[in-house]
Amino acid sequence: MDKLTTTLYDELRRIPLIDPHTHVNALDPASHRLDDLLGYHYYTELAHSAGMDKALLDPALPSQQRMRSLADHLPLIENTLQYSWLLEIARTLLGFDGERIDAGNVEDVSAAASACMAERDWEEQVLRAGNIEKVFLTNEFDDALTGFDAGRYVPCLRTDSLVFRLNDTEVMARLNKSSGVQVGDTGSLRRAIAALFERFVKAGARAAAISLPPSFQPFPERDESAGPMLAKFLDGQEMTSYEVRSVHRFIFWTVAEFCRDYRLPFDLMIGVNRGVYEDGVPGGTDLFNHLTSLHQYQRLFNAFPTVTFPVSVLDGGQNQELASYAWIFPNVVTSGHWWYANIAPTIDRDLRQRINAVARTKQIGYYSDAYKLEFIAPKFNMYRRVLAAVLADDFVIARGWSEEKAVELGYDLLRRNVERIFFGRES
């Protein structure tokens, strides 16, 4: 980085992080051994695609054996940004000073990781080193929301199972138990969903969220038409694809109504096709295509003007469309760089489009999507390097902004907008 970019990056790193979307387990947020880091799906799927036998990743195998097998394949992926996250963790948290992690030194790195992670305040060390203040969770609708500090670990109601898998008898049993309502029709389903929202909001939840396939198109279904289809759906009867989609739309729309009623933002992650690579490793089976459009959501955005929709798209070609929707819809917010778009070159392209076109208050710059605390800082640092370069090029140099003014814009994307959108406050 040049001097200007480095100066801006150093200032951006001073901003305490609120990570608005992770998969961290609040009851076990940090890693215990190196295998917890190497087990992140990015490494298993990259190693598998580079030739690693899937059988070597079997969870039933001893963790050390899995670790050594992955280490054999790490040199094949050391060109990737995902590998750089691992190296940054090792250097900043584990005392590693080497050039690469491979089969020749993985045992030493593992021993250092185990020693560090066994320290009683390891969680605090990771949070402090990463300047991390709050971490949003991804909670199933029946998750226990106790046993952790909701001021640090913020609950978020994930609704995928509720919307798309309610005909699964196990999911329905969980809903009946967690809500205290026996669901049998549209009215009782609404009461059950209301009970979920009530419980989550009381526990400090700040958002609801869902990931959506490219074909999904939400619009309202009337009770008189949805009721008979829902009854068939819950009874496991044979249904047409239209009927199934109608039930999904009814449940989704009902969730959106409760987001409005409880004043919760509704995070939409749009465009994932599940199970594309049938023989992939866990987390490495899903992809995207170019068949989705935000036009499919225009009725939703128009119908709920008081609901904020932070939107992530998986298809990088859709970024201009997302920026355009955020450009004119007050309730649509660009949100992060999701999954396959979460590499620096793609972030650079997408960020330049957004930051030059969308109001500064309408952008959630980044979320880590991390499963363990250790990954939050290196992933955010990748984003901050790109953000610093964009601020330098497009604002300080091109427009003559002061460095202080550019950093203030970065503060909006990294923190202030998250506080305003999810917590209703400014900093």
TIKOLKE-935460 format. One record per residue: residue in one letter; x, y, z of N, C-alpha, C in turn. Coordinates in steps of 0.05 Angstrom, whole numbers, plus 5000, padded with zeros to 4 digits. Each point is the difference from the previous one (the first is absolute). Example, Ala and Ser with C-alpha at 12.3 -4.5 7.8 and 13.67 -1.06 7.14 Angstrom:
BEGIN
a526448865156498250245000501850245000/s499350214986501650245001498550225014/
***
This chain:
BEGIN
m501749765000498350245000501750255000/d499150214986501550255001499550145026/k501450225004499950135027497250105007/l498650124981497350105005498149775008/t500149794984498249775006500749885027/t502649985006500849895026499050175023/t500250264997499050195020497049965005/l498549984978497149965003499349735012/y501549804991499649735011500549995030/d502150135009500650015029497850145015/e498850214989497850145013497549825001/l499549864978497649834999500249775021/r502549915005500349795019499550095029/r499950265004499450105027497149985007/i498349964980497150005004499249745012/p498850005024499149755012497849864983/l500349744997498349864981497449905013/i497850044985497549855005499649834975/d500249745004499749814977497149934997/p498650094979497149964999499049744989/h501949814994499049744992502349795003/t499649815018501949785003498449755006/h501549785001498949745009501349915026/v501150195015501349945025498049885020/n500949805015498449885021500750165026/a498150155010500550175023500949845025/l499249755001500849835023502749884997/d501150014976502749894994501250164977/p500650265004500650184978502849974988/a501949925016502850004991500949714995/s502349984987501049734993501549885024/h500349734999501449855021502549884990/r500249974974502449874988500150084970/l502349954988500450084972498049874982/d499149765006498049874983497450164998/d499450155021497550174999500350214978/l502550104996500450204979500149874973/l501549784998500249874974497449874991/g498249955018497449884993498150204988/y500750264998498350204987499549904972/h497650034990499349884974501650104977/y501150255002501750104979502449824995/y501249905022502449844997499349724991/t497949895011499349724993499149994971/e498450204991499149984972502250074980/l501850195007502250064982502049764998/a500649885024501849774999498749774985/h497449965004498749784985500050054970/s499550254992500150074971502849974989/a502050025017502849984991501049715000/g498349815008500749724998499949855026/m499350125022499949865026497749815000/d500549755009497949805003498050095021/k497550014993497950085019499949835025/a500849754997499949815023501950095022/l502150164993502050095020498850225018/l497650104993498750215015497849895018/d499849745001497849885016500250105029/p497850115011500050095028500749795020/a499649744992500649785019503049955003/l501550114982502949975002501250175022/p502249925012501350175020500750274989/s499750215016500450274990502850044989/q502049885013502850034991500449884973/q498649784994500249874974498850184978/r497750115006498850194980501850244996/m501150105021501750234999502549954982/r501249775004502449934984499349974971/s497749884995499149964972499550274986/l498750185014499650274989502650154996/a501949975019502550134997501649914976/d499749754992501249904976499150164975/h497550105001498950134977500150315002/l500850115023500050295002501850144980/p502449894993501750134980498550044973/l498149834994498550024975498150245000/i499350105023498150225001501250255013/e502750015003501250235013499850264984/n499249974974499550244984497350135006/t498349875015497350105004499950205024/l498150184999499650185022499149855025/q498549784996499149855023502449905016/y502149914986502449915014501350235015/s499950244989501250235013498750065027/w497349945002498750045026501249815021/l500549754992501149815018502850095009/l501650094981502750095007500050255018/e498150174995499850245018499249925028/i498249815003499349905027502449895014/a501549834985502449885012502050205008/r500450214984502050205007499250195022/t497550085000499150215019499149885027/l499149755000499049885024501649775011/l501549864983501349765008503050025001/g501150234994502950045001501549884977/f498749934978501349874977501550214984/d502549944992501550194984501149884974/g498849794991500949874976498750114975/e500849894977498950094974497549844992/r499849755009497849844992499549795021/i497549905001499349775018499649764981/d501549795006499949764984500549765017/a500349774987500449755015502550005017/g502050164991502550015015499950145026/n498150185004500050155026497250005013/v498149864988497350015011499849905029/e501749815007499949905027500950215020/d502050164993500950225017497850225002/v498850064978497950205000497649905016/s499549754998497849885015500550015030/a502549945008500750015029499750295010/a500950194984499850285009497150095002/a498449914981497150065000498749885025/s500549765006498849875023500850145026/a502550085002500950145024498750275003/c499850154978498750275001497049975006/m498749824986497149975002499149885027/a501949885014499349895026500050215022/e501150244994500050215020497250095007/r499550055025497350055009498750254987/d501650194993498950244988500450024970/w500249764987500550004971497950154985/e497549965006497850144987500550315002/e500650095024500550295004502450094984/q502149834999502450084984499350044971/v498449824989499350014972498350264994/l498150055017498350234997501650265002/r501850005020501650245004502050054977/a501349794991501950024979498750094974/g497549924996498650074975498450255003/n500050135024498450245004497049954994/i499049775010497349914994498250055024/e497950154996498250085021497549835002/k498749954977497649845000500049814976/v498749785004499949794979497149904998/f498950034976497349904995500149704995/l498049865010499849714998498149934978/t499949744994498049884982498549795016/n497650075009498649825018497649864986/e500049745003497549854992497750095018/f497649974989497750125015499549875027/d501149775005499749875026502549995017/d502150154991502450025016499550115028/a501549905020499950125026501550274998/l498850215011501150264999501050105027/t501049815015501150065027502849885002/g501450095022502649895005502350154987/f499350234988502150174988499250295003/d501950184996499650295003498850114974/a497450065000498750104975500950284993/g501450135019501250264993502449974982/r501349775002502349944983499249824976/y498549795005499149824980497150044994/v499450124978497350114994498449794985/p497749915012498349804986498950114974/c499649814981498750064974498449764992/l497550044994498149784993500449924971/r501149774996500449894973497549834993/t498850064977497349894994500049814977/d502349904990500049824977498349755005/s500449875023498549765006497150055003/l499350225012497250085004498650044973/v501350134981498850064975499949764981/f502249864998500349804979499849715009/r500049945027500149725009497849945021/l497950165000498049955021498549744996/n500049894976498749744995501749775010/d502450055009501749805013498949955029/t499349765006498749955026501750085023/e502649974997501950085022499950315004/v500050154977499950295002497350095012/m497849884992497450075011499949945030/a501149775008500049945029501650205015/r502250094989501650215014498450265002/l498650074978498450255001497849985021/n498649785000497849975020501150025028/k502349875005501150015027501050275008/s501550134982501250265006498050225002/s497949994985498050215000497749955020/g499649755008497849935017497350014986/v500149994973497650004983500049754983/q497749874998499749774982499150114973/v501849994981499450124974498449814983/g497750104990498449844982498750164978/d500050275002498950174980501450264999/t499150184983501450264997499950165026/g497850005014499850155025501949915021/s500149735004501849905020502950034992/l500649994974502750054991500950295006/r498250194996500650275007500550035030/r498449875016500450025029502749885008/a500849784987502649875006502350194992/i499850124977502250184991500150245018/a497650105008500050235019501449935026/a499649755010501349925025503049994996/l501049914977502850004994501250285001/f498750194986500950275000500050125028/e498049955015499850115027502449905017/r500649744998502249885015502750124991/f500450034975502550104990500450295007/v498050164997500250295006500650045029/k498749845017500550025029502949925007/a501149824984502849915005502050194987/g499150224987501950194989500649974971/a498449844985500449974971499850274986/r501650044980500050254985499449964970/a499549764992499449954971498849724997/a498649974977499449744990501549974974/a500449754991501649954976499149754985/i500749994974499349764985501850004975/s500849764991501349974974498049884981/l500150104975497849954981501149904973/p498649804988500849904974499450204978/p501449974977499650194978497250014989/s498549795003497349994989497950125017/f500650075025498050095019498950284993/q497450035001498750264994497850055020/p500550175020498050045021497750184992/f497649915006497750184999497949885018/p497950165008498149915021498149794989/e499549805017498049804995497750045019/r497650024990497650035018499549755016/d499050045025499549775017498249804988/e497950094985498149814989501249834979/s502150094986501349834980502349855013/a501450135019502349875012499249785020/g497750035013499249815021499849714990/p498649944979499849724991502849894991/m501650174988502749914992501749955024/l499850185020501649955024499249755014/a497449935001499149765012501249754986/k500050014974501349784985503049985005/f501250245001502850025006500849875026/l498450075021500649905027499349715003/d498149904983499249725002501749824983/g501950114986501849844983498849894975/q497850134991498749904976501550094975/e499549854978501350074975499050274991/m501950174991499350274992501450074974/t498850194985501350104976502250195009/s501950054981502150195006498850285006/y497950074986498750265004498950025029/e498749785009498950005027502250035021/v502249864996502350015019501150295001/r500450114976501050284999498150195014/s497449954997498050185012500249995030/v500449765012500349985029502550145009/h502249964986502550145007499650304999/r498650104980499550294998498250105024/f498049845007498350085022501650025026/i501749815006501550005025502050234999/f501450044977501950214998498750275004/w497750054987498650255002499150055029/t499249795014499250025028502450085017/v502449894995502450085014500550304995/a499750094975500550284994498050185015/e497549915003498150165015500850035029/f501149785012500850025028502650175002/c501750004980502350185000499050295001/r497950064985498850265001498950065028/d498549815011498650055025502050035023/y502249844999502050015022502350194993/r499950134977502050204992502849874999/l500149774987502649864996500850024971/p502550074994501049974973499849704991/f499649964974499849734989502249964980/d502249865008502349954983499249804978/l500450074975499549824978502649944986/m500749744999502449904986499049844976/i500250134977498649914976501849864980/g499149764990501349894977501449735003/v499649865023501549755004498449764990/n501349844984499049744992501249785017/r498449865015501049805019500549734985/g502149875009500649734991500849974971/v501350204989500849984972502249784996/y502050005017502149804999499349785020/e498849794990498849805017502149855017/d502449984991502149865014501950185014/g499250255004501850195013500249965030/v501950135012500449985029497950185013/p499449965026498050185013500850294997/g498050164992500550284995501050064972/g500849794985501150034973498349884979/t497450025002498149884981498350204986/d500050255009498150204991501350214982/l498650084979501050204981497850204992/f500550154979498050194992499849994969/n497950134990499850044971499250294994/h499550064975499450274992497150054994/l498349835011497150014993498450175019/t501250115021498450155019500250304994/s497950145009499950294997498650125024/l500850245009498650135022497350104991/h499449994975497350064991498049815012/q500949765007498349805013499250105028/y501450195011499550105027498750285001/q499450114977499050285000497450025014/r498349794999497450015014500450005030/l502049845009500650005029501050275009/f501950114986501150265008497950225001/n498149994980497950205000497949955022/a499649755007497949945020500850065028/f502650015006501050035027501950245002/p499150244996501850235000501350065026/t498949905022501250055027501949785008/v500349794984501949785006502650064985/t502250005014502650024986500949734991/f500749984975501049754988502950024993/p501949915017502749984992500349764981/v500950054976500049804979502849934992/s500549734999502549894989499349844975/v501750024980499649844976502449824995/l499549764991502249814996501250024972/d498450094981500950034972501350284998/g502650014995501450254998498950184979/g498949884978498950164979497550155008/q498949935023497550135010500650245018/n502650065004500750215018499050274991/q500150064974499050264990497050025004/e498649784997497150005005499550065029/l501549885018499750055029500550295006/a502250114989500650285005497850184989/s498849934978497950164989497549995017/y499349775011497749985018500550165025/a502449995011500650165024500150294993/w500650074975500150274991497250135003/i497949864994497350135000498149905021/f500349755010498249905021501250085027/p498550165016501150085027500449765019/n498649784995500149785019501949774990/v501450044979501949804990502850105005/v501649825013502750075008501949794988/t502250094989502149814991501449885024/s500449745000501049865024502349814993/g502450075007502249825000500749894972/h501849805001500949874975500049705006/w497949874991499249745010501549774985/w501249825016500849744991502050014977/y499149934975501849994978500950294991/a498650205009500850274994501950115021/n500749845020501650095022503049964996/i501050114977502850014995500750284991/a502450095004500650284997499450114972/p500749874978499450124974497150044995/t498349815009497150044997499050215018/i500950015025499350225018500750274989/d502450024988500950254989498050104978/r499349824982498150084979497350075011/d498949835018497350055011500050255017/l502150045017500150235017500150264985/r501650004978500250254984497350074988/q498549814991497350064990498250115022/r500049875023498250085021500850285012/i502550035007500850245014499850254983/n500049974974499850234982497150054991/a498249825007497250034990497950015022/v500549895023498049965021500550195023/a497950115012500350175023501749875021/r501750165013501949895020498649865023/t497550085006498549875022498749754992/k500249924974498649764990501849764995/q502350005012501949794994501149875026/i499649745003501449845021502449894986/g502350105007502449944985500749704999/y499949875023501149735001498949845024/y499949754996499649815023501849764995/s500849865021502049804997498949734991/d497549945008498849734995501749785014/a501550075020501949825012498649805018/y501249775004499049805018501550005027/k502450115000501650035024501050295002/l500450095025500850285004502650074986/e501849814999502750064990499950104971/f497949934985500050084972498850284995/i498850125020498750254996502050224992/a502150035015502050224995501449974973/p501149764993501349994974498250044976/k497549925003498150054977499350294998/f499550135023499550295000502550154990/n502349915008502550144991500249994969/m499349774988499949994971498250214989/y497650035011498150204991501250285005/r501150055023501050275006502350084981/r501749814992502150064980498750104974/v498049864991498650094976498750265004/l498650045022498650255006502050235001/a502349965013502050215001500950084972/a500449814983501050064973497850154984/v497549925003497850144986499750285011/l500150045026499850265011502350184990/a502449894999502350154990499750084971/d499349814983499850054971497650184993/d497749925010497550134990499250255015/f501250045024499150235016502350195007/v502149905011502250195007501450104975/i500749824982501550084976498150124979/a497849854993498350084978498350255007/r499150025026498250215007501150215019/g502449955009501350205018499049995028/w498849785008499149985028502449995019/s499650105024502149965020500049715010/e502249925011500249735011497949965022/e499650205016498049985022497249964989/k499350144979497349974988499749724988/a502149904987499949744989499649785021/v501550035022499749815022497250015012/e498850235001497250035010498149844982/l500450004974498449844982500549705006/g502549935004500649725008498749925026/y499850195019498749955025497049944996/d498750144981497349944994499749714991/l501749914982499749734988500749785020/l502050065017501049795019498449985026/r498850235009498749995026497550175002/r500150254992497850185006497449904988/n500049904976497649904987498949755014/v501849835010499149775015498650085025/e501150205014498850105025497250124994/r499850154979497550144994497949804991/i500749824982498149814988499049805020/f501849885016499349785017499450095029/f501250225009499650095027498650275003/g499550134977498550255001501550225012/r502650004998501650225012502350084982/e501050235004502350114986502450015018/s502449994989502450035017501750224988/
***
